[in-house]
Amino acid sequence: MNERRAAILFIAPALAVILLFFLIPAGASLLLSITDFDIYALADVRNIRLVGLQNYTNLLRDPLFWKALLNTVYYAGVGGPLTVVVALAMALLVNSKTAKWKPLFRTIYFAPVVTTIVGVAVVWKYLYHPRFGLLNRFLGLLHIPAIDWLGDPRFAMPAIILLAVWKNFGYNMMIFIAALQSIPEELYEAARIDGASAIQQFRHVTLPMLSPTFVFVGIITAIGFLQLFPEPYVMTGGGPVNATLSVVMLMYEQGFKFWRMGYAASVAFMLFLVIGFVTLIQLRAQKARP
Amino acid sequence: MNFKFQFLFLLLLACTSRPTTQENLKFWGLGHEGEVVAQLLPEFTRRTGIRVEVQQIPWSAAHEKLLTAYVGDATPDVAQMGNTWIPEFNAVRALEPLDPLLAHSSVNEKNYFPGIWATNVVDGMLYGVPWYVDTRVLFYRTDLIPQPPRTWDEWLAAMRRVKQVHPDKYAILLPTNEYEPVELMAMANGATLLNPEGTHGAFRDPRFVQAMQFYADLFRNGYAPVLSNTQVASVYQGFAEAEYAMYITGPWNVGEFHKRLPKSMEGKWATTPMPAPRAADYPGTSMAGGASLVIFRGSQKKDAAWKLIEFLSEPAQQIRFYELTQDLPAHRETWSGSAVAKDPELKAFREQLEHVAPLPRVPEYEQIATDVAENGEAVVRGRMTVQQAVTDLDRKADSLLTKRRWVLARIQQR
């Protein structure tokens, strides 16, 4: 009994923080999402009405929401897997027995993760500049005509994905390195004795041993990528022609630009459902595997 | 000796501290204007003893910042505000009505362009004083259009001529994703966009339908290219290469045209007020843009704030501000005899500014305007007929205005 009380005492501070800064605000915003809290509510609180699920039904009929959701899925669907693949490739390189200066490379590849996204986005905006940008300068050397990276609706999202992959792969790489180092060397020895080539070792030893890591990395990456916001906010403002408008960006615009807080809260909960759904699929897919 | 010195020091302190302890105004300026306004203020402090703290806010974040400041009870005393935002900030009761302050003031309504002044009036009360003004006129190539058109018929005739000279080029650039061209034509044709109470859309009004048809025909007849402004690489290059001979735009482009068009284009372009549907209505109505100075309700220093507005509205300060920013001054007197009057390209703006009207003064209008642009584009690209577009606009506007109708009804019941 005494032990139990001690346990509660130990977790109480953490629970209190979660309650105060997560559960209560989440509950409040759930309540907000069933009201029509808007600009008129600022003038007079009696201008707030309970509207039930009306925000949600309006949202589902809003073409802009679908556009934002599609953009976000495009970004997460291409950018997420790409980040994981690049991270794994880099982890294998950095972890390779023939590699020298390992700590230096780890630091270099991890550096983008710890830099602030706003600063990075501003620098990349210069790299993408249609006339003076470094990227178009390189394309010019290859005789490829200049691309208006952030101004052309077709290229704006790929440009942002490129930045996001560069910015985020380092974190996943560190996790992969840790996982790679925990694979017992004997497995590789046994495989080599059986005559397995390097590629076969990778397919039949490395990949299966990494599979729990893949679940973790996949879920964390998907959650992060579905919350796309600072990149388009800084670089494109959601344009051109809404090509980089993400769900979080839509929520921000509805909430803080038009002050439709009730509607914005319903956007937030829709995103919560989407993220929950994606996470569930990933967990299921993992369990289905033997 | 020592005592005397202390006494002198105290005396000195008493003299200097009076103005500094008196007032310290907070002023939020937006974008470039917020940057250069600081150069005008030492004169104001010297005259009144009121010190002004200027906080500069980028235009792109200004609207959110001002609203959030109001919610967080952290508004400045005075702020610059796009005049289309005034209805919205008035709806949340953030702004101080200025009519009482106007009574014995140097700020006088008759010194201002009526259409611009009207943007600051909501339900009969004044909430802002125009600081600088902005409107749209027609820029055209004089080598392709010798006589500036005054009526829509003359306008069409001019376009036809341009097409005869350059069959593979265009007469006018109307970016399909902008709402301004459609709205300008509708306003020139007498359309009000919303009903007078601002509670329902009035897009099925024949005057709006007719204007939208006129707009759509410009594309159907090949006078205007079906291009959004993101697809136009450079407006200036296109104009210089006679890709199109006309473009509807604002005062900032006078400087840009001088700067960016090649030397060979010098003297080959001019500005003219908007053509009107009928000769009797010339010039056609254009939109009343620009920025105003407002006082927040939460301010504790409203008298000092008003003094600052009066100061910035003086003709001399308006002229200096024009020289610093090239923003067109709001005070009419400054338009004669100063640098503003000397620029021939600005004459059209002077004339146009007497014929401007505000957009509907309801907070929801900014969102409705984006629907106007969207449906306008759908018509031009053949995805909607004009009839479908206006019916859909009325439906969207009515739905956006639902809350406003409910709030107004609630106020009336009380």
Chai-1 contact restraints between the chains, C-beta under 6 A:
chainA,res_idxA,chainB,res_idxB,connection_type,confidence,min_distance_angstrom,max_distance_angstrom,comment,restraint_id
A,I39,B,A91,contact,1.0,0.0,6.0,A-B,restraint_1
A,I39,B,V92,contact,1.0,0.0,6.0,A-B,restraint_2
A,I39,B,P363,contact,1.0,0.0,6.0,A-B,restraint_3
A,Y40,B,V407,contact,1.0,0.0,6.0,A-B,restraint_4
A,L42,B,V92,contact,1.0,0.0,6.0,A-B,restraint_5
A,A43,B,V92,contact,1.0,0.0,6.0,A-B,restraint_6
A,A43,B,R93,contact,1.0,0.0,6.0,A-B,restraint_7
A,N47,B,V407,contact,1.0,0.0,6.0,A-B,restraint_8
A,P240,B,T230,contact,1.0,0.0,6.0,A-B,restraint_9
A,F256,B,E64,contact,1.0,0.0,6.0,A-B,restraint_10
A,K257,B,E64,contact,1.0,0.0,6.0,A-B,restraint_11
A,W259,B,L67,contact,1.0,0.0,6.0,A-B,restraint_12
